[in-house]
Amino acid sequence: MVYCFYDIATNEQTKCSKTDFDSRFKALKTNEVLFFDSEDFHLYHSKNADEVYFLGFLKESKAIGYCIFGLRDYSGRAMLCMPYSSPFSTFYFNPKIDDLDKARCIKGLKNMAKELNADVKLILAPDIYDETLAISMGLVLDEGFKLQYSHVNNYYNLKEITDMDEFVSERAHSFRKNLNKAMRSNLVSRLNDDSSLQNAYQVIKLNRAEKGYPLAMSYQQILDISIMDKSKVDAFVVSNEQTDIAAAIVFEISSNAVQVVYWGALDEYSNLRPMEFLAMNVVKYYKEKGYDYVDIGPSTADEKISHGLLRFKKTIGCHTNFKPVFLWQTRGSYDTD
């Protein structure tokens, strides 16, 4: 891992030690650090990049913010990626600094990319994690980044739910009908028992195989993440007559939001409507735990909306927001390669 400073007052970039970086930036008050940007998460996933950079921004030697990038190869072209091995990331700025200074920090990132002869790819966290997303989008666009794509993301706003029965009653007739069928099917939900994580993963693995979808993370990877100091991983398993038929694996991403990293059900039991049952168990649990949001993840794949998936998520009561992807190119357009 490489630690460095960029001073926006002098446009100077210097390398530093981890100790020096930590002494300046660990005490910096910023927006809350996401689990995907925790130190343990980066240490574990640094193998997925050629190099990982912790770039701290200074103004006249005073720490004002930082970001974390991985240098990767894309079809023979170097790319600074934020994130390099997770669904999204963000800039961590002192909220008291001016937006113009934030723009200068982004310019500093571009200068670093030029020195590395690399392009830059940003996937910014949805607004449930970063309420300054709109400003960040404006700043990167002003600095010449292009909006390459925007994932359609889905989430539950638990702050709007005051009563679960009322929440269910406000859903579409088809959802209520399916949920009632699930309730009559003697489905049982388990959470975080001794074998829940492994059992949940096996159900999801079978679900992905049935649908022909890739499964990016191995069970060992999820297990390793679950024992990190800053992690909180929950595993939900739905069974019918002692057969596991649906599951969800959920990560705490911030103090007020969790993300359903994986969920799914076995096709053979779809007539029992276990996904509606699972969704309501997930919502109820995190509502009772005091979280504000359950992030269900994107309804897009290969830069295309999966209309069936989006329809299902809207039916079960999800809201929609965006997870934008930006690209800045040091040289030449990809279209001319």
For each residue, the residues with C-beta under 8 A, 3 or more apart:
1: 18 42 43 46 51 52 53 54
2: 15 51 52 53 54
3: 15 16 17 18 20 21 53 54 56
4: 13 14 15 16 53 54 55 56 112
5: 13 14 16 21 24 55 56 57 58
6: 11 12 13 55 56 57 58 105 108 109 111 112
7: 10 11 12 13 57 58 59 60 61
8: 11 57 58 59 64 101 104 105 107 108
9: 58 59 60
10: 7
11: 6 7 8 108 111
12: 6 7
13: 4 5 6 7 108 111 112 115
14: 4 5
15: 2 3 4
16: 3 4 5 20 21 56
17: 3 20 21
18: 1 3 21 22 54
19: 22 23
20: 3 16 17 23 24
21: 3 5 16 17 18 24 25 54 56
22: 18 19 25 26
23: 19 20 26 27
24: 5 20 21 27 28 56 58 63
25: 21 22 28 56 63 66
26: 22 23
27: 23 24
28: 24 25 63 64 65 66 92 94
29: 94 95
30: 33 65 66 92 93 94 95
31: 90 92 93 95 130 132
32: 254 255
33: 30 37 38 92
34: 37 38 88 89 90 125 129 253 254
35: 38 41 230 231 251 252 253 254
36: 41 83 86 87 88 89 253
37: 33 34 41 42 68 83 89 90 92
38: 33 34 35 41 42 228 230 231
39: 42 43 230
40: 43 44 228 229 230 231
41: 35 36 37 38 44 45 86 225 228 230 231
42: 1 37 38 39 45 46 52 68
43: 1 39 40 46
44: 40 41 224 225 228
45: 41 42 48 49 84 85 86
46: 1 42 43 49 52 70
47:
48: 45 70 72 84 85
49: 45 46 52 70 71 72 81 84 85
50: 70 71 72 73
51: 1 2 70 71
52: 1 2 42 46 49 68 69 70 71 84
53: 1 2 3 4 68 69 70 71 80 112
54: 1 2 3 4 18 21 66 68
55: 4 5 6 66 67 68 69 108 109 112
56: 3 4 5 6 16 21 24 25 63 65 66
57: 5 6 7 8 63 64 65 66 93 105 108
58: 5 6 7 8 9 24 61 62 63 64
59: 7 8 9 62 64 97 101
60: 7 9
61: 7 58
62: 58 59
63: 24 25 28 56 57 58 66 94
64: 8 28 57 58 59 93 94 97 101 105
65: 28 30 56 57 91 92 93 94 97 102 105
66: 25 28 30 54 55 56 57 63 91 92
67: 55 82 89 90 91 92 109
68: 37 42 52 53 54 55 82 83 89
69: 52 53 55 80 81 82 84 109 120
70: 46 48 49 50 51 52 53 80 81 82 83 84 85
71: 49 50 51 52 53 78 79 80 81 84 116 118
72: 48 49 50 78 79 81 84
73: 50 76 77 78 79
74: 77 78 79 119
75: 337
76: 73
77: 73 74 118 119
78: 71 72 73 74 116 117 118 119
79: 71 72 73 74 118 119 120 121
80: 53 69 70 71 109 112 113 116 118 119 120 121
81: 49 69 70 71 72 84 120 121
82: 67 68 69 70 89 120 121 122 123
83: 36 37 68 70 86 87 88 89 123
84: 45 48 49 52 69 70 71 72 81
85: 45 48 49 70
86: 36 41 45 83 89
87: 36 83 123 259 297 323
88: 34 36 83 123 124 125 126 129 323
89: 34 36 37 67 68 82 83 86 122 123 124 125
90: 31 34 37 67 124 125 129 130 136
91: 65 66 67 102 105 106 136
92: 28 30 31 33 37 65 66 67
93: 30 31 57 64 65 97 102 105
94: 28 29 30 63 64 65 97
95: 29 30 31
96:
97: 59 64 65 93 94 101 102
98: 101 102
99: 102 103 135 139
100: 103 104
101: 8 59 64 97 98 104 105
102: 65 91 93 97 98 99 105 106 135 136 139
103: 99 100 106 107 139 142 143
104: 8 100 101 107 108
105: 6 8 57 64 65 91 93 101 102 108 109
106: 91 102 103 109 110 139 140 143
107: 8 103 104 110 111 143
108: 6 8 11 13 55 57 104 105 111 112
109: 6 55 67 69 80 105 106 112 113 120
110: 106 107 113 114 120 143 144 328
111: 6 11 13 107 108 114 115
112: 4 6 13 53 55 80 108 109 115 116
113: 80 109 110 116 118 119 120 328 330
114: 110 111 117 330
115: 13 111 112
116: 71 78 80 112 113
117: 78 114 330 331
118: 71 77 78 79 80 113 330
119: 74 77 78 79 80 113 327 328 329 330
120: 69 79 80 81 82 109 110 113 145 326 327 328 330
121: 79 80 81 82 148 325 326 327
122: 82 89 140 145 324 325 326 327
123: 82 83 87 88 89 323 324 325 326
124: 88 89 90 130 133 136 137 323 324 326
125: 34 88 89 90 129 130 133 323
126: 88 129 130 133 153 155 295 321 322 323
127: 130 131 133 134 321 322
128: 155 157 257 292 293 295 321
129: 34 88 90 125 126 253 254 257 295
130: 31 90 124 125 126 127 133 136
131: 127
132: 31 135 136
133: 124 125 126 127 130 136 137 324
134: 127 137 138
135: 99 102 132 138 139
136: 90 91 102 124 130 132 133 139 140
137: 124 133 134 140 141 147 324 326
138: 134 135 141 142
139: 99 102 103 106 135 136 142 143
140: 106 122 136 137 143 145 326 328
141: 137 138 144 145 146 147 326
142: 103 138 139
143: 103 106 107 110 139 140 328
144: 110 141 328
145: 120 122 140 141 326 327 328
146: 141 326 327 328
147: 137 141 150 324 325 326
148: 121 325 326 327
149: 303 324 325
150: 147 322 323 324 325
151: 298 300 322 323 324 325
152: 298 299 300 305 310 320 322
153: 126 295 296 297 298 299 320 321 322 323
154: 295 296 297 298 299 310 313 314 318 319 320 321
155: 126 128 293 294 295 296 318 319 321
156: 161 283 293 294 296 317 318 319
157: 128 160 161 292 293 319
158: 161 283 286 287 291 292 293 294
159: 292
160: 157
161: 156 157 158 164 167 283 287
162: 166
163: 166 167
164: 161 167 168 280 283 284 287
165: 168 169
166: 162 163 169 170
167: 161 163 164 170 171 283 317
168: 164 165 171 175 176 179 280
169: 165 166 176
170: 166 167 317
171: 167 168 175 176 179 315 316 317
172: 175 176 315
173: 176 177
174: 177 178 315
175: 168 171 172 178 179 276 315 316 317
176: 168 169 171 172 173 179 180
177: 173 174 180 181
178: 174 175 181 182 273 276
179: 168 171 175 176 182 183 273 276 277 280
180: 176 177 183 184
181: 177 178 184 185 272 273
182: 178 179 185 187 272 273 274 276 277
183: 179 180 187 277
184: 180 181
185: 181 182 240 272 273 277
186: 240 241
187: 182 183 238 239 240 245 272 274 277
188: 238 239 240
189: 236 237 238 277 278 281
190: 193 196 236 237 238 239
191: 196 234 235 236 237 285
192: 196 197 234 235
193: 190 196
194:
195: 198 199
196: 190 191 192 193 199 200 235 236 237
197: 192 200 201 222 223 226 233 235 249
198: 195 201 202 219
199: 195 196 202 203 235 237 244 247
200: 196 197 203 204 235 236 237 244 247 248 249 262
201: 197 198 204 205 219 222 235 247 249 262
202: 198 199 205 206 244
203: 199 200 206 207 237 244 245 246 247 264 265 266
204: 200 201 207 208 215 247 249 262 263 264
205: 201 202 208 209 215 219
206: 202 203 209 210 266
207: 203 204 210 211 264 265 266 267
208: 204 205 211 212 213 214 215 264
209: 205 206 212
210: 206 207 266 267
211: 207 208 264
212: 208 209
213: 208
214: 208
215: 204 205 208 262
216:
217: 221 222 261 262
218: 221 222
219: 198 201 205 222 223
220: 223 224
221: 217 218 224 225
222: 197 201 217 218 219 225 226 233 249 261
223: 197 219 220 226 227
224: 44 220 221 227 228
225: 41 44 221 222 228 231 233 251
226: 197 222 223 231 233
227: 223 224 231
228: 38 40 41 44 224 225 231
229: 40
230: 35 38 39 40 41
231: 35 38 40 41 225 226 227 228 251 252
232: 251 252
233: 197 222 225 226 249 250 251 252
234: 191 192 248 249 250 252 258 285
235: 191 192 196 197 199 200 201 247 248 249 250
236: 189 190 191 196 200 247 248 249 250 263 278 281 282 285
237: 189 190 191 196 199 200 203 244 246 247
238: 187 188 189 190 244 245 246 247 265 274 277 278 281
239: 187 188 190 242 243 244 245
240: 185 186 187 188 243 245 269 272 274
241: 186
242: 239
243: 239 240 269
244: 199 200 202 203 237 238 239 247
245: 187 203 238 239 240 265 266 268 269 272 274
246: 203 237 238 263 264 265 266 269 274 275 277 278
247: 199 200 201 203 204 235 236 237 238 244 262 263 264 265 278
248: 200 234 235 236 260 262 263 278 282
249: 197 200 201 204 222 233 234 235 236 260 261 262 263
250: 233 234 235 236 258 259 260 261 282 294
251: 35 225 231 232 233 258 259 261
252: 35 231 232 233 234 255 257 258
253: 34 35 36 129 257 258 259 295
254: 32 34 35 129 257
255: 32 252
256: 291 292 293
257: 128 129 252 253 254 291 292 293 294 295
258: 234 250 251 252 253 286 291 293 294 295
259: 87 250 251 253 294 295 297
260: 248 249 250 263 282 294 295 296 297
261: 217 222 249 250 251 297
262: 200 201 204 215 217 247 248 249
263: 204 236 246 247 248 249 260 275 278 282
264: 203 204 207 208 211 246 247 275
265: 203 207 238 245 246 247 269 270 274 275 278
266: 203 206 207 210 245 246 269 270
267: 207 210 270
268: 245
269: 240 243 245 246 265 266 272 274
270: 265 266 267 273 274 275
271:
272: 181 182 185 187 240 245 269
273: 178 179 181 182 185 270 276 277
274: 182 187 238 240 245 246 265 269 270 277 278
275: 246 263 264 265 270 278 279 312 316
276: 175 178 179 182 273 279 280 316
277: 179 182 183 185 187 189 238 246 273 274 280 281
278: 189 236 238 246 247 248 263 265 274 275 281 282
279: 275 276 282 283 316 317
280: 164 168 179 276 277 283 284
281: 189 236 238 277 278 284 285
282: 236 248 250 260 263 278 279 285 286 294
283: 156 158 161 164 167 279 280 286 287 294 317
284: 164 280 281 287 288
285: 191 234 236 281 282 288 289
286: 158 258 282 283 289 291 294
287: 158 161 164 283 284 290 291
288: 284 285
289: 285 286
290: 287
291: 158 256 257 258 286 287 294
292: 128 157 158 159 256 257
293: 128 155 156 157 158 256 257 258
294: 155 156 158 250 257 258 259 260 282 283 286 291
295: 126 128 129 153 154 155 253 257 258 259 260
296: 153 154 155 156 260 313 318
297: 87 153 154 259 260 261
298: 151 152 153 154 301 323
299: 152 153 154 305 306 309 310 313
300: 151 152 303 304 305 306
301: 298 304 306
302:
303: 149 300
304: 300 301
305: 152 299 300 310
306: 299 300 301 309 310
307: 310 311
308: 311 312
309: 299 306 312 313
310: 152 154 299 305 306 307 313 314 320
311: 307 308 314 315
312: 275 308 309 315 316
313: 154 296 299 309 310 316 318
314: 154 310 311 317 318 320
315: 171 172 174 175 311 312
316: 171 175 275 276 279 312 313
317: 156 167 170 171 175 279 283 314
318: 154 155 156 296 313 314
319: 154 155 156 157
320: 152 153 154 310 314
321: 126 127 128 153 154 155
322: 126 127 150 151 152 153
323: 87 88 123 124 125 126 150 151 153 298
324: 122 123 124 133 137 147 149 150 151
325: 121 122 123 147 148 149 150 151
326: 120 121 122 123 124 137 140 141 145 146 147 148
327: 119 120 121 122 145 146 148
328: 110 113 119 120 140 143 144 145 146
329: 119 332 333 334
330: 113 114 117 118 119 120
331: 117
332: 329 336 337
333: 329 336 337
334: 329 337
335:
336: 332 333
337: 75 332 333 334
